[in-house]
Amino acid sequence: MADTKLLVDLRGRTIETLDDFWDAVAEPCGLPAWFGRNLDAWSDTIQARGISDVIDSHEVLAVHVDQQGLFSGDQRDGQALTRIFDGEQNLLVVHATA
């Protein structure tokens, strides 16, 4: 594994649902067509690794999003997704919007 960070910057992109999130991360994270598009599949992908060669080739995954829609703080799916990121190897950075 390379000593690098995979930066996925989704700021400025409308992400209202988990499906929007899966659509947004699929290409930059190299998710295979058979990716399950659910929280368990994402957890396996970023924590256990072995699903995405792109993610696996980086030491750290950092996903940047705006604090709106799914990540506004009061969305149950957004909260569940946020908990999957461990804050060390897998970072979710939520940026306040103006």
Stockholm file with secondary structure:
# STOCKHOLM 1.0

chainA/1-98         MADTKLLVDLRGRTIETLDDFWDAVAEPCGLPAWFGRNLDAWSDTIQARGISDVIDSHEVLAVHVDQQGLFSGDQRDGQALTRIFDGEQNLLVVHATA
#=GR chainA/1-98 SS CEEEEEEEECTTSCCCSHHHHHHHHHTTTTCCTTCCCSHHHHHIIIIICCSCHHHHTEEEEEEEEESSGGGSSCCHHHHHHHHHCCSSSEEEEEECCC
#=GC SS_cons        CEEEEEEEECTTSCCCSHHHHHHHHHTTTTCCTTCCCSHHHHHIIIIICCSCHHHHTEEEEEEEEESSGGGSSCCHHHHHHHHHCCSSSEEEEEECCC
//
